[in-house]
Amino acid sequence: MNRADKLEDLKTRIAEEGKLLVAYSGGVDSSLLASVANDVLGDRALAVILDSETMPRCELENARELAQSLELNYRVAEFSIQMEEQFMQNPVTRCYICKKKSVAVLKSIAEEEDISCIADGVNLSDYGDYRPGIAACDEEGIWHPFVDAAITKEDIRVLAKSLDLSVWNKPSSACLASRIAYGEPITQERLRMVEEAEEYLKSLGFLQLRVRVHGRMARIELLKQDMAKATDGSDEIAKMLKAIGFDYVALDLQGFRSGSMNEGSLKEVLWMSRK
């Protein structure tokens, strides 16, 4: 099936729902889904942004601005995860715990709006890594329309570009908690440090990056082609990140890779995923 056919299949599946709540973050996946749902269902599609402590402020504002430019029917719902002690302890099941709590918020909104179906932007490419959040969504009955329509991440970017979505090539993102090594407590201070460090690096022109936290050390992941630039400016980068609160600053020679925090805890992650 070519991409045009996949898009039509997606539209048909969405139309069959009649009303739909889309978990929307402003990333390319959820933006494409929200945009298509809006085209098919109009105001019967509701995009919901969950504003939690682990969402960077710039991502929240970008999601708002994009929703307005696309004329989406949307709302922002505050969602606090820092009251969940188990989550803040940062076990390998962190994403599972968070997703269970966030889905409860979405279900409450869906009930208020008389919407029976909640969808997210999970796609076929998301199944190649440890994703306990997907398992939680499956347990809660969250619909993955991209999966049903056999749509991959590459499909999403191509389709988003064809629909003139400004985020078609937006770098992948993840919540701030994903930057903290499993087992190290998630604190407001650590979340602040990650957010400030990543915003600083983006201001230097680095777009696809992560600042991983290991104790008081910042491990910077960049695309391979950006490493020389980071090395040239290493003194200033180290100075700034230390001012933010880190004691040590390191450049990961393996470069940027999604889910790298799973590497060091792979055996535990695999064991927990079988429970």
Summary of the structure (lengths in Angstrom):
residues: 275
radius of gyration: 19.0
end to end distance: 36.1
largest distance: 56.9
contacts: 868
relative contact order: 0.13
helix: 53%
strand: 13%
